[in-house]
């Protein structure tokens, strides 16, 4: 495949989720991404889960397809090597490392006027924040979980890290395009909290209290403003069922054999269940009618019956179920990958398919495995130069 970002080199100085995800996304789009870590690795190098070998499944998952260099980031000579990688390369750096004046936009622009510098932050004022603290301060944990639950519930998905990483990748691509057209570089800052606030605002969660004087209620597994609910089959399988349109709802009523009961309920309440608002307001009563049909049928019977309708549904599955099933093993997004230290497994490539093809995943490097090659190829250092830097512990060697 003719990769869209082929020929572009990006230097990444990062850890954890958002910045590494940005770099991996750019790598999957064809860029050469050089992840620079301190010697011994950043604070995420041994983050759980770990393989039997001790290798971090997490770290390898977010660094697929990159090159890895380890440098003493506290030494002036090590800092100069990283600056040279940026300014003598394509002048693009992504980092979430805070307070490094030598890696700042101003320091790099003094060496290259068209540098593109992407700084990921916790909060817009530069103070620290991680996904779970940002989430706590935005409001989502107070509307997550069962309707009768009294306290906050954190979500296991680091949503703001993921969104921030993808926004950062988009920012890099946009800045490169502008530079190609105008010759102008970019100073880009992107805060985790701003991503969360913007998302909450865009989805109406922050607008609602401002204009209506109300705020979102905790709904459990229901869907705000629509009819959606979870049900349990006779043999204990859980399903999520969603009806977004009149036709979806009619099909659900028909397949569950509840037409007469739903009509009687609508007449008694004086409502029209063709309206999504009425379906939402009286969701508990409707769910009570539908639940009987689900409880009388097995999971296989439910799946077969709903598959013949327009109703949107899915059976709840564990990660283990998904990993062993066709969503992974028969999906062109995934291909078999050998990751040293982890083993053979099905790994995802880029979710976007270009001309019908998903860019395939490549293994993550061992920490520091490309240090010498990167310095030789990108900076023209000789074997003697590299040996001296290694002896001085300015650069690291590949981890086992």
C-alpha positions as CSV (number, residue, x, y, z in Angstrom):
1,X,0.0,0.0,0.0
2,X,1.1,3.5,-0.8
3,X,1.1,4.8,2.8
4,X,-0.3,8.3,3.2
5,X,2.5,9.5,5.5
6,X,5.4,7.6,3.8
7,X,8.6,9.7,4.0
8,X,7.6,11.7,7.1
9,X,9.7,11.2,10.3
10,X,8.2,12.0,13.7
11,X,10.2,12.1,16.9
12,X,8.1,11.1,19.9
13,X,9.2,11.7,23.5
14,X,6.4,10.3,25.6
15,X,4.8,7.8,27.9
16,X,1.5,6.3,28.9
17,X,-1.5,6.4,26.4
18,X,-2.3,9.6,24.5
19,X,1.1,10.5,23.1
20,X,2.1,6.9,22.3
21,X,-1.2,6.4,20.6
22,X,-0.6,9.5,18.5
23,X,2.8,8.2,17.4
24,X,1.5,4.7,16.7
25,X,-1.4,6.1,14.6
26,X,1.1,8.1,12.5
27,X,3.3,5.0,12.2
28,X,0.3,3.0,10.9
29,X,-0.3,5.8,8.4
30,X,3.3,5.2,7.1
31,X,5.4,7.7,9.0
32,X,8.7,6.7,10.5
33,X,8.2,7.3,14.2
34,X,11.2,7.3,16.5
35,X,10.2,6.9,20.1
36,X,12.9,8.4,22.4
37,X,13.0,7.1,26.0
38,X,15.4,7.7,28.8
39,X,17.9,4.9,29.3
40,X,16.0,2.1,31.1
41,X,12.7,3.3,29.8
42,X,10.0,5.8,30.8
43,X,7.6,5.2,33.6
44,X,5.3,3.1,31.4
45,X,7.8,0.5,30.2
46,X,6.7,-2.2,32.7
47,X,3.0,-1.2,32.9
48,X,0.6,-4.1,33.4
49,X,-0.5,-6.4,31.9
50,X,2.7,-8.3,31.6
51,X,3.5,-11.4,29.6
52,X,5.1,-14.5,31.2
53,X,8.5,-13.2,30.1
54,X,7.9,-9.9,32.0
55,X,7.4,-7.9,28.8
56,X,4.7,-5.3,29.0
57,X,1.8,-6.2,26.8
58,X,0.5,-2.6,27.3
59,X,3.8,-1.1,26.1
60,X,4.2,-3.3,23.1
61,X,0.5,-2.7,22.2
62,X,0.9,1.1,22.0
63,X,4.3,1.1,20.3
64,X,3.8,-1.2,17.3
65,X,5.7,-0.2,14.2
66,X,7.9,2.4,15.8
67,X,11.7,2.6,16.2
68,X,13.1,2.9,19.7
69,X,16.1,4.9,20.9
70,X,17.2,5.4,24.4
71,X,19.1,8.5,25.4
72,X,20.2,10.1,28.7
73,X,17.7,12.9,28.6
74,X,19.3,14.6,31.6
75,X,22.7,15.1,30.0
76,X,23.4,18.1,27.7
77,X,24.9,15.8,25.1
78,X,21.9,13.5,25.2
79,X,19.5,16.4,24.9
80,X,21.5,17.7,21.9
81,X,21.1,14.4,20.2
82,X,17.3,14.5,20.5
83,X,17.2,18.1,19.3
84,X,19.3,17.1,16.3
85,X,17.0,14.2,15.5
86,X,14.1,16.7,15.3
87,X,15.6,19.7,13.6
88,X,17.8,17.7,11.1
89,X,15.0,15.3,10.4
90,X,11.5,16.5,9.3
91,X,11.1,18.9,12.2
92,X,8.1,17.1,13.9
93,X,8.0,16.2,17.5
94,X,5.2,14.9,19.7
95,X,5.6,14.9,23.5
96,X,3.8,14.8,26.8
97,X,6.9,15.4,28.8
98,X,6.4,18.6,30.7
99,X,8.9,21.2,31.9
100,X,11.8,20.3,29.5
101,X,13.0,23.7,28.3
102,X,15.5,22.1,26.0
103,X,12.6,20.4,24.1
104,X,10.3,23.4,24.0
105,X,8.9,24.9,20.9
106,X,11.0,28.1,21.3
107,X,14.2,26.1,21.8
108,X,13.6,24.1,18.7
109,X,12.3,27.0,16.6
110,X,15.6,28.8,17.2
111,X,17.2,25.9,15.4
112,X,14.5,25.4,12.7
113,X,11.9,28.0,12.0
114,X,9.3,25.6,10.5
115,X,9.3,23.1,13.4
116,X,6.1,21.4,14.3
117,X,5.8,20.9,18.0
118,X,2.9,19.1,19.6
119,X,2.7,19.3,23.4
120,X,0.2,17.1,25.2
121,X,-0.9,18.5,28.6
122,X,-3.1,17.4,31.5
123,X,-4.9,20.7,31.7
124,X,-4.9,23.8,29.6
125,X,-3.2,25.9,32.2
126,X,-0.2,23.4,32.2
127,X,-1.0,21.7,35.4
128,X,-1.1,17.9,35.7
129,X,-4.0,15.7,35.0
130,X,-4.6,12.1,33.9
131,X,-7.6,10.5,32.4
132,X,-9.2,9.4,35.6
133,X,-8.7,12.7,37.4
134,X,-9.9,14.6,34.4
135,X,-12.9,12.4,34.1
136,X,-13.7,12.9,37.8
137,X,-13.7,16.7,37.3
138,X,-15.9,16.7,34.1
139,X,-19.0,14.9,35.4
140,X,-19.1,11.5,33.6
141,X,-18.6,9.3,36.7
142,X,-21.7,10.8,38.3
143,X,-23.9,9.6,35.4
144,X,-22.3,6.2,34.9
145,X,-23.7,3.0,36.5
146,X,-27.0,1.9,38.0
147,X,-29.7,4.5,38.4
148,X,-29.8,3.9,42.2
149,X,-26.1,4.0,42.8
150,X,-25.1,6.8,45.1
151,X,-21.4,7.5,44.3
152,X,-19.1,8.0,41.3
153,X,-18.2,5.1,39.0
154,X,-15.1,5.4,36.9
155,X,-15.1,3.9,33.4
156,X,-12.4,1.4,32.6
157,X,-11.9,2.9,29.1
158,X,-9.4,5.8,29.3
159,X,-11.6,7.7,26.8
160,X,-9.8,11.1,27.0
161,X,-6.4,9.6,26.5
162,X,-7.7,7.8,23.4
163,X,-9.5,10.9,22.0
164,X,-6.5,13.1,22.9
165,X,-4.1,10.8,21.0
166,X,-6.2,10.8,17.9
167,X,-6.7,14.6,18.1
168,X,-3.0,14.9,18.3
169,X,-2.4,12.7,15.3
170,X,-4.9,14.8,13.3
171,X,-3.1,18.0,14.5
172,X,0.2,16.6,13.2
173,X,-1.2,15.8,9.8
174,X,-2.9,19.2,9.6
175,X,0.2,21.0,10.6
176,X,2.4,19.1,8.1
177,X,-0.1,19.9,5.3
178,X,-0.1,23.6,6.2
179,X,3.7,23.6,6.3
180,X,3.9,22.0,2.9
181,X,1.7,24.8,1.5
182,X,3.1,27.8,3.4
183,X,6.4,26.8,4.9
184,X,5.1,27.8,8.4
185,X,5.6,25.5,11.3
186,X,3.3,25.1,14.3
187,X,3.2,25.2,18.1
188,X,0.3,23.0,19.1
189,X,-0.8,22.3,22.6
190,X,-3.6,19.8,23.4
191,X,-4.9,19.3,26.9
192,X,-6.6,16.1,28.1
193,X,-9.1,18.1,30.1
194,X,-9.9,20.3,27.1
195,X,-10.7,17.2,25.1
196,X,-13.0,15.9,27.8
197,X,-14.7,19.3,28.2
198,X,-15.1,19.8,24.5
199,X,-16.6,16.3,24.1
200,X,-19.0,16.9,27.0
201,X,-20.0,20.2,25.5
202,X,-20.4,18.8,22.0
203,X,-22.7,16.1,23.3
204,X,-24.9,18.5,25.1
205,X,-23.9,17.5,28.6
206,X,-22.6,20.9,29.6
207,X,-25.2,22.8,27.5
208,X,-28.2,21.2,29.1
209,X,-27.6,22.7,32.6
210,X,-26.8,26.1,31.1
211,X,-30.0,26.5,28.9
212,X,-32.5,24.1,30.6
213,X,-31.4,24.3,34.2
214,X,-31.3,20.5,34.3
215,X,-28.5,17.9,34.2
216,X,-28.2,14.4,32.9
217,X,-29.5,11.7,35.2
218,X,-27.9,8.4,35.9
219,X,-29.5,5.8,33.6
220,X,-27.8,2.5,34.2
221,X,-27.7,0.6,30.9
222,X,-30.5,2.7,29.3
223,X,-29.7,5.3,26.5
224,X,-30.5,8.9,27.1
225,X,-33.3,10.2,24.8
226,X,-33.7,6.8,23.0
227,X,-35.0,3.4,23.8
228,X,-32.2,1.1,24.7
229,X,-32.0,-1.5,27.4
230,X,-30.2,-4.7,28.5
231,X,-32.1,-8.0,28.8
232,X,-31.2,-11.4,30.1
233,X,-32.1,-14.7,28.3
234,X,-33.4,-17.9,29.8
235,X,-29.9,-19.3,29.9
236,X,-28.4,-16.3,31.5
237,X,-26.9,-14.4,28.5
238,X,-27.1,-10.6,28.5
239,X,-28.1,-8.6,25.4
240,X,-28.1,-4.9,24.6
241,X,-31.1,-3.9,22.5
242,X,-31.4,-0.5,20.9
243,X,-34.3,1.0,18.8
244,X,-33.4,4.4,17.2
245,X,-36.3,4.6,14.7
246,X,-40.0,3.8,14.5
247,X,-39.2,0.8,12.5
248,X,-36.7,-0.6,15.0
249,X,-39.3,-0.2,17.7
250,X,-42.1,-1.8,15.7
251,X,-39.9,-4.8,14.9
252,X,-39.0,-5.2,18.6
253,X,-42.7,-5.1,19.5
254,X,-43.6,-7.6,16.8
255,X,-40.8,-10.1,17.6
256,X,-41.6,-10.1,21.3
257,X,-45.3,-10.5,20.7
258,X,-46.2,-7.5,22.8
259,X,-48.2,-5.5,20.3
260,X,-51.5,-5.6,22.3
261,X,-49.8,-4.8,25.6
262,X,-47.8,-1.9,24.1
263,X,-50.9,-0.4,22.5
264,X,-52.8,-0.7,25.7
265,X,-50.0,1.0,27.6
266,X,-49.8,3.8,25.1
267,X,-53.6,4.4,25.3
268,X,-53.5,4.3,29.1
269,X,-50.7,6.8,29.3
270,X,-52.0,9.0,26.4
271,X,-48.7,8.8,24.5
272,X,-47.3,7.8,21.1
273,X,-44.6,5.3,21.2
274,X,-43.7,6.3,17.6
275,X,-42.1,9.2,19.3
276,X,-38.5,8.6,20.6
277,X,-39.2,10.9,23.5
278,X,-42.2,8.9,24.7
279,X,-40.3,5.6,24.3
280,X,-37.5,7.1,26.4
281,X,-39.8,8.5,29.1
282,X,-41.6,5.2,29.6
283,X,-38.7,3.0,29.1
284,X,-39.1,1.1,32.4
285,X,-42.7,0.1,31.6
286,X,-41.8,-1.0,28.1
287,X,-38.8,-2.9,29.3
288,X,-41.0,-4.8,31.7
289,X,-43.2,-5.9,28.8
290,X,-40.2,-7.0,26.6
291,X,-38.3,-8.7,29.4
292,X,-40.7,-11.6,29.6
293,X,-40.0,-12.6,26.0
294,X,-36.2,-12.5,26.6
295,X,-36.5,-14.5,29.8
296,X,-38.5,-17.2,28.0
297,X,-35.9,-17.7,25.2
298,X,-32.3,-19.0,25.0
299,X,-29.5,-16.8,23.8
300,X,-29.4,-18.6,20.5
301,X,-33.1,-18.2,20.0
302,X,-33.0,-14.5,20.7
303,X,-30.1,-13.9,18.4
304,X,-31.8,-15.8,15.6
305,X,-35.1,-14.0,16.0
306,X,-33.6,-10.5,16.3
307,X,-31.3,-11.1,13.3
308,X,-34.4,-11.3,11.1
309,X,-35.5,-7.8,12.2
310,X,-34.0,-4.3,12.0
311,X,-33.6,-4.1,15.8
312,X,-30.0,-3.2,16.8
313,X,-28.7,-5.7,19.3
314,X,-25.5,-7.4,20.5
315,X,-24.8,-10.0,23.1
316,X,-22.5,-8.9,25.9
317,X,-19.1,-10.6,25.6
318,X,-16.0,-10.7,27.6
319,X,-12.6,-9.7,26.2
320,X,-11.7,-13.4,26.2
321,X,-14.8,-14.2,24.2
322,X,-14.0,-11.5,21.6
323,X,-10.3,-12.5,21.3
324,X,-11.2,-16.1,20.6
325,X,-14.0,-15.3,18.1
326,X,-14.5,-14.1,14.6
327,X,-14.5,-10.4,15.5
328,X,-10.7,-10.8,15.9
329,X,-9.8,-14.0,14.1
330,X,-11.8,-13.5,10.9
331,X,-11.5,-9.7,10.7
332,X,-9.2,-8.1,8.1
333,X,-8.4,-5.4,10.7
334,X,-6.4,-8.1,12.6
335,X,-3.4,-10.1,11.4
336,X,-1.2,-12.6,13.2
337,X,1.8,-10.8,14.7
338,X,4.9,-12.2,16.4
339,X,5.9,-9.9,19.2
340,X,9.2,-10.8,20.9
341,X,8.7,-11.2,24.6
342,X,4.9,-11.6,24.2
343,X,4.4,-14.3,21.6
344,X,2.1,-14.8,18.6
345,X,-1.3,-13.2,18.6
346,X,-3.8,-11.4,16.5
347,X,-3.1,-7.7,16.6
348,X,-5.1,-4.8,15.1
349,X,-3.7,-2.6,12.3
350,X,-5.1,0.8,11.5
351,X,-8.9,0.9,11.9
352,X,-9.3,3.0,8.7
353,X,-9.1,1.0,5.5
354,X,-7.3,2.8,2.6
355,X,-8.6,1.5,-0.8
356,X,-10.1,-1.5,1.0
357,X,-7.0,-2.4,3.0
358,X,-6.2,-1.9,6.6
359,X,-2.5,-1.0,7.1
360,X,-1.1,-4.1,8.9
361,X,0.4,-4.0,12.4
362,X,4.2,-4.3,12.9
363,X,5.9,-5.5,16.1
364,X,6.9,-3.0,18.7
365,X,10.6,-2.6,19.0
366,X,12.6,-3.7,22.0
367,X,13.4,-0.7,24.2
368,X,16.4,1.0,22.6
369,X,16.9,-1.5,19.9
370,X,17.2,1.1,17.1
371,X,19.4,3.7,19.0
372,X,22.6,3.1,17.0
373,X,20.9,2.7,13.7
374,X,18.8,5.9,14.2
375,X,21.9,7.9,15.1
376,X,23.8,6.6,12.2
377,X,21.1,7.0,9.6
378,X,19.5,10.2,10.8
379,X,22.5,12.1,12.1
380,X,25.4,10.4,10.2
381,X,27.2,9.4,13.3
382,X,30.1,7.0,12.8
383,X,30.6,3.7,14.6
384,X,33.3,5.4,16.7
385,X,30.9,8.2,17.6
386,X,28.3,5.7,18.7
387,X,30.7,3.6,20.7
388,X,31.9,6.8,22.5
389,X,28.3,7.8,23.4
390,X,27.5,4.3,24.5
391,X,30.7,4.1,26.7
392,X,29.8,7.5,28.2
393,X,26.2,6.2,28.9
394,X,24.8,9.0,26.9
395,X,22.8,6.4,24.9
396,X,21.5,3.1,25.9
397,X,21.7,-0.3,24.4
398,X,18.8,-2.6,23.3
399,X,17.0,-4.3,26.2
400,X,16.9,-8.1,26.2
